[in-house]
Amino acid sequence: MPYENILVETHGQVGLIKLNRPKALNALSDALVTELAAAVDAFEADDEIGCIVLTGSERAFAAGADIKEMANHSYMDVYLSDFITKKWGRVATARKPVIAAVAGYALGGGCELAMMCDFILAADTAKFGQPEITIGTIPGAGGTQRLTRFVGKSKAMEMVLTGRTIDAAEAERCGLVSRIVPAADLIEEALKVAARIASLSRPVVMMAKESVNRSYETTLEEGIRFERRLFHSTFATEDQKEGMAAFTEKREANFRNR
Ligand SMILES: CC(C)=CC(=O)SCCNC(=O)CCNC(=O)[C@H](O)C(C)(C)COP(=O)(O)OP(=O)(O)OC[C@H]1O[C@@H](n2cnc3c(N)ncnc32)[C@H](O)[C@@H]1OP(=O)(O)O
């Protein structure tokens, strides 16, 4: 599929998706979100790819849903089409790991998109916020739910009720991002981390991701039971045998994703 609003590259076993509407600060138009979902589908289906990096430009990861496109939607338009449809959430349902590499603005749907990824690497220029309240609406792509789980009720409430934007340092302090890197090194660092993940056992990486994600959806007791079952399952893989043999034999593991 030819893309007009994103750029897609492969770097070894890493798939890179770059949002590319520079004149609109990567505002998430319907066309862009459709292309993004298709690119994630393609990387998920590609056996060569073990990890995905999602990024924007130096100025903006994404400045939110496309306000100009949605401004005149009626209630019936958004209700009947279930606006913020399933394709918005495609990143969140990816089974392969997805890293958000965020520089500049990640606002509204942009912040929500970053939070759908498995973790966020932030450039020192990154700015996060949910400013929907300032344009007469509320977050609609998971912001009130995911942000609260990341940063806790008090900061999420302040951000959602005032639209206040936080910088990279505050985002790191409150656990929204895993770490901050200089803007000039962001993509290189994200690709390096992604390549490391992609070099590990793919099924075991997927189990680890699934288990961490379960912690958001269940009780501690159920989550620990779920983790134990997946932990047991790793012993049915060839890669667990290879990984532990390689440790014992003091050599690099050669995972075969089996
Ligand atoms: C997912 C759901 C349910 C909701 C949402 O996401 S609602 C959107 C939330 N986001 C926002 O409210 C942020 C809107 N943008 C801004 O506040 C500013 O653009 C800025 C603070 C990010 C940057 O300001 P700056 O002065 O540096 O740049 P601008 O001249 O304002 O923007 C450049 C260019 O981009 C267009 N733009 C920016 N954001 C959006 C957007 N979300 N939707 C559509 N277009 C956007 C902006 O209009 C301008 O283009 P023009 O010069 O052609 O008007």
The ligand as a Gaussian input file, in Angstrom:
#p B3LYP/6-31G(d) Opt

LIG

0 1
 C       -7.952000      12.118000      20.057000
 C       -8.947000      13.122000      20.445000
 C      -10.235000      12.584000      20.760000
 C       -8.777000      14.454000      20.529000
 C       -7.619000      15.258000      20.210000
 O       -6.507000      14.861000      20.012000
 S       -8.016000      16.897000      20.113000
 C       -6.496000      17.687000      19.657000
 C       -5.643000      17.929000      20.828000
 N       -4.508000      18.731000      20.446000
 C       -4.473000      20.027000      20.538000
 O       -5.401000      20.668000      20.983000
 C       -3.197000      20.724000      20.080000
 C       -3.493000      21.640000      18.916000
 N       -2.281000      22.334000      18.486000
 C       -1.749000      23.351000      19.159000
 O       -2.162000      23.732000      20.221000
 C       -0.566000      24.019000      18.538000
 O       -0.543000      23.725000      17.165000
 C        0.776000      23.617000      19.160000
 C        0.867000      24.163000      20.601000
 C        0.976000      22.113000      19.172000
 C        1.952000      24.244000      18.338000
 O        1.756000      25.602000      18.212000
 P        2.578000      26.455000      17.124000
 O        2.181000      27.873000      17.276000
 O        4.022000      26.123000      17.246000
 O        2.113000      25.871000      15.716000
 P        0.722000      26.120000      14.960000
 O        0.873000      27.259000      14.048000
 O       -0.386000      26.165000      15.939000
 O        0.584000      24.750000      14.158000
 C        1.238000      24.522000      12.914000
 C        0.209000      23.978000      11.928000
 O       -0.248000      22.716000      12.434000
 C       -1.671000      22.730000      12.520000
 N       -2.104000      21.903000      13.664000
 C       -1.527000      21.783000      14.844000
 N       -2.189000      20.912000      15.614000
 C       -3.234000      20.479000      14.879000
 C       -4.304000      19.568000      15.114000
 N       -4.406000      18.868000      16.288000
 N       -5.206000      19.368000      14.164000
 C       -5.105000      20.018000      12.971000
 N       -4.105000      20.888000      12.656000
 C       -3.187000      21.111000      13.607000
 C       -1.995000      24.205000      12.758000
 O       -3.339000      24.473000      12.462000
 C       -0.997000      24.853000      11.813000
 O       -1.469000      24.744000      10.489000
 P       -1.989000      26.053000       9.676000
 O       -0.901000      27.059000       9.780000
 O       -2.230000      25.539000       8.291000
 O       -3.241000      26.466000      10.376000

